Amino acid sequence: MKELLKSPANLLTLVKQINTLLNRRYALQRILHCLVDILQHKLASRYTAIILADTGTEHLKIKIAQGLSQSFMNRYQRITGTGITGKMLLGGENIIINNIDASSEEYNDLKLEDDFTSVIAARIAAHGKTYGFLISQRSESDAFLAEDMLLLEIAAQAASIALYQNQLVEENKELTVIDKESGTYKFHFFCERLIQEIERAKSYNESISVLLIDIDNFKDFNRLYGYEAACSLLSKLVTVIRQHCVGLDIIGRYGQDKIMVSLINKNEEQAAEVAERIKEDMYQFDFYRPHNPVSIGVYTCSYEDVNDINRVADCLGITLFHAHYHNGNQVCRWSTCMYGFPQ
């Protein structure tokens, strides 16, 4: 990297490489590293850092930096939306301050690992979303010029594009595995996860049971009350299911009105108890009709099912048939289904 930055021609080559990377997937880390390296060299800064908002905690954290120790980067944490950086992130002006007053609030808000005298910072934002900011600091007075800010803003725009493209990739990835109406996994991905869990269970000698849950008379409900009401009822079922799931349990959609649930480390009896609680909660749910019963099939996987995952769905289909045969609102176990009647 340092060799590339020694001449203007090499710098232009590096910028060209960054533009090329912006058109590729999964290049986010490399792009951000390149941008920080360029700024650190061209601005002759003591510190240069990309600081991003953590979506989980709503705190600012250092993503990539030059000049800062790893221990400082690990412990750095600021509340989003406060101080001079908060004003900038909310759409205010980018920051350029030379000869900053060390006793000021701005100094404390902007300070990184050690004392500084001059600072510039530019917001990283794209399509209405603010990701964070780029910041560079020097120990010299009157250190930063207008052209330095221009370079920082160009780098911030490149970082914005890279982060936005990465966001789109992650969202598209989620759309391929998440069912939009129910918020659960699509069936093909549910099966992939179930295979992984069966293999893991075999290693630890654990049980995995699967529930197939069907809303009784769902087609009649859909016809009488409409598509939106039917989707709301399905969402309520998923909410109830989640209340009875723990840890690594997996939920997926199977067909129009069925939800499949894998219960990790639960045998048939334990899984049937979970199924009974789900059934009771749904039966008490008053939504367009006084009761909304469900039928539930219970099947405990064998380790051989990893080689024929369709067998799981077939066995659950039989248990569900028996539950419907007895007028619905039933929990039926695979082990008790014999000759058309649950024993």
C-alpha positions, 0 to 999 in steps of 0.5 A, spaced: 500 500 500 505 505 501 509 503 495 502 505 491 501 511 494 508 514 493 506 517 486 500 521 483 500 516 478 500 510 483 495 514 487 490 514 481 491 507 479 489 505 487 483 510 486 481 506 480 482 499 483 477 502 489 472 504 483 472 497 480 471 494 487 465 498 488 462 494 482 463 487 486 460 484 491 463 482 498 469 487 497 467 492 503 472 491 508 478 491 502 475 498 500 474 501 507 481 499 508 484 502 502 480 509 503 483 509 510 490 508 508 489 513 502 487 518 507 492 517 512 498 518 507 495 524 503 493 527 509 499 525 513 495 524 519 496 522 526 489 518 526 484 516 521 478 512 522 472 510 519 467 510 525 460 507 524 453 506 528 452 499 531 445 498 529 444 493 534 446 498 540 445 504 537 453 506 539 458 509 535 464 504 534 471 504 530 470 500 524 477 501 521 483 505 523 490 507 522 494 510 528 490 507 533 491 501 538 487 495 537 485 496 545 483 503 544 479 501 538 476 495 542 473 499 547 471 506 543 464 507 544 460 513 543 452 514 543 450 516 537 446 523 536 450 527 541 455 532 541 458 535 535 458 529 531 451 527 533 449 534 529 453 532 523 450 525 523 443 528 523 445 532 517 449 538 519 455 541 516 462 536 516 467 538 521 474 542 520 477 545 526 484 547 526 487 550 533 481 547 537 480 549 544 482 543 548 477 545 554 471 545 549 466 540 549 467 539 541 474 537 543 472 531 548 467 529 543 472 528 537 478 526 541 480 519 539 486 516 543 491 522 544 491 529 544 490 533 537 490 540 535 486 539 528 481 535 526 476 534 520 470 529 519 465 527 514 459 524 514 458 517 511 451 517 508 447 514 502 440 514 500 437 517 506 441 513 511 447 515 515 452 510 517 457 514 521 463 518 519 470 519 517 475 522 521 482 525 521 486 528 526 493 532 526 497 534 532 499 541 528 496 547 528 492 550 522 494 543 519 487 542 514 486 546 508 479 546 504 482 541 499 483 536 505 476 536 506 474 535 499 479 529 499 475 526 505 468 528 502 470 524 496 473 518 501 466 518 505 462 518 498 466 512 496 465 509 503 457 510 503 457 507 496 460 501 499 456 500 505 450 501 501 451 496 496 453 491 502 446 493 505 443 491 499 447 484 498 445 482 505 437 484 504 437 480 498 440 474 501 435 475 507 429 475 502 432 469 499 431 465 505 425 469 509 418 468 507 415 475 507 408 474 509 410 469 515 417 472 517 419 465 518 424 461 513 422 459 507 421 451 506 428 450 502 432 453 507 428 450 513 430 444 510 437 446 510 438 448 517 434 442 519 439 437 516 445 441 519 441 440 526 440 433 525 447 432 524 449 436 530 444 432 534 448 426 532 454 428 534 452 430 541 447 424 542 441 429 542 434 428 540 430 433 534 423 433 534 419 437 528 412 440 529 407 441 523 402 446 525 396 447 520 390 452 522 384 449 521 379 451 516 384 456 514 381 456 506 374 458 509 377 463 514 381 466 508 374 466 503 370 469 509 375 474 511 379 476 506 387 475 504 389 481 509 386 477 515 388 471 513 395 473 513 394 477 520 392 470 523 398 466 520 402 472 523 399 471 530 400 463 529 408 465 528 408 469 534 405 464 539 410 459 536 416 463 538 413 464 545 414 457 546 421 456 542 428 457 545 435 457 543 436 454 536 429 452 535 427 453 527 421 456 524 419 455 517 413 456 512 410 449 509 405 451 504 399 456 504 397 455 512 402 450 515 408 452 519 414 447 521 418 448 527 424 444 529 425 443 537 432 442 538 434 437 544 426 435 545 424 428 544 417 426 542 413 427 549 417 433 550 415 436 543 408 434 544 407 438 550 410 444 547 405 442 541 399 442 546 401 449 549 401 452 542 394 449 541 391 451 547 394 459 546 391 459 539 384 456 541 383 461 546 385 467 540 379 471 539 380 473 532 374 474 527 371 468 530 371 466 538 376 460 537 382 459 532 384 452 532 390 448 530 392 441 528 399 439 530 403 433 528 409 431 532 415 427 529 422 425 532 427 425 527 432 419 526 439 420 524 438 417 518 433 422 516 439 427 514 439 422 508 432 423 506 429 430 509 422 429 505 421 423 509 420 428 515 415 432 511 411 425 509 411 423 516 408 429 519 403 429 513 400 423 516 400 425 523 396 431 521 391 427 517 390 423 523 389 430 527 384 432 521 380 426 521 378 427 528 375 434 527 382 438 528 384 442 534 388 435 536 396 434 537 398 427 534 404 424 535 407 419 529 409 414 534 401 413 536 398 413 528 396 406 527 391 403 522 388 410 521 387 412 528 391 415 533 392 410 539 
